[in-house]
Amino acid sequence: MPTIHATTCEIKEGFLKKFSSCKQRPVGLCIYCGRAFCGDHGELRDQGEEICSRKNCIAKRDDLVTHLEYRALVVAQNQQTGTCGIPGCSHKPDGQCARCRAYFCLGHLDTREETVGTGYQQIRQMATMCAHCWDRRPIWTRT
């Protein structure tokens, strides 16, 4: 468990969030945004997961559950049938998704340009991804 250096909860609340931070004592650090949160603005979960109540962090938590279910499905399809990870597709795999690491046919895999990094440290690179992984990128690029 990481050390909490903040003395108060760092989650903004109320109508004017820019000016009003919660003043309670923090109980955890969000694994997604790194902010300290109190018992009212986050949850301490199993296996050291600490997640604040910010909508972007909740979206990441929920997306991770969906992604792990999807990944299990497509990897099982690859292993059991030796075909593309998309259920019902009988084509042989042509490539691997850079995110979920499952294998797909060319019809279910695309090479696209993505921007990675933040601030001045952004670079554009090509990445091969399935539609599921491409579609979830906006959730994970929010801060």
N, C-alpha and C positions, 0 to 999 in steps of 0.2 A: 504494500500500500504506500503510495507516494506521500511525502510530507506536505501538509497544507500550510503555506506561508501566509495566506490571507487571514486577516483577523475577523472579517465579516463576509457574509454571503455576497458574491459578485453578480448575482442574477438581478437584472433590472425588473421593476414591477410597476404597475399602475399605468395611467394614461400617458404621462410624460416620462417614459422609460429612460430618456436621456439623462434625467436629473434625479431619479429616485431608485437607489439601490436598496436592497433589503439589508437590514442592520444586524441580523441574527448571526450567531456563531456558526461557521461552516462545519459540516460533517463529512464532506467528500469533495473530490476533484473530478470533474466530468472527463470521461475518457475521450470524448469527441472534441470539445472546445477548450478544455483545460481550466475552466472557471471553477472557483470554489463555490459550493452551494450548501444551503442549510437543509434541514429535514423537510421544510415546506416546499423547497424548490428543486428537489431531485430525489433520487432513490439509490440506495445501496443494494446491489443485486448479488446473486451468487457469483462465485469465482472472481471476486474483486471488481466486478463491473460497477462503476459509479457513473450515473447519467443524470445530468441536470434536466430541468423542465423546459428549456428553450425549444421552440418548435423545430429548429434545424437539427438539434441533437435527438429529439424524439423521432423525427423522420429517419435519421440514420439508424437508430435502434430498430425501428420497424422494418426498414429496408433490409437490414442484415438478416433478419429472420426469413424474409421472403427470398433473399438471395441464396441462403444456405439450403433452403428447400429446393429451389430451382437447380442449384449446382448438384445436389444429390440425385435429382431426376435425370439430368443430362449425362452425368458421369455413369450412372447405372445403365442408361441407354447405350452409351459407348461400350461398356464392358460386357453387357449381356448380348448385344446383337452385332457389335462391331460396325454399327452404322452411325450416321449423323446423330448428334445428341437430341435433336428435336423429336419428340415422340410422334410416330407415324411416318417419319421420313426414312426411306429405305436406301438413300444414297450413301455411298462410302464417304468417309471424312476426307476433306481436302486440306484442312488446316486446323489450327488450335487457337482458341480465344485467349488473348493476352491476360484477361481478367479472371475468368472462371476456370481456365485451363482445360475445358472440355473440348472435344473435337467435333467439327461440323463440316457439312458439305459447302460448296461455294454459294449455294442459294441461301444459306443461313449464316454466312460469315461475310464480313465486309472489312476492308481496310480503309480507315479514315484518319484524317488529321485531327489531332487533339492538342490542346494546350495544357501543359503541366507546370506546376510550381505556382508561386504567389509573388505579387509585387514585381520588383525588377528582375526576379529570378525565373521568369516564365520562358519556356521554350515550346516550340511547336514540333511535334513528332508524329510519325505514322504509327498507327496501332491497328492490329487485326482483332476485331471483337464481334461477338454475337449480338443480336439486337437487344437482348435483355441487358447485357452489360453496358452497351452504349446508352440505352435509355435511362439507366440509373445514375449515370455520371453527374447530372445536375444536383442530385441530392448530396453527393460527396464533395462537390466543389464549393458548396455554401459554407460560410464560416459562422 
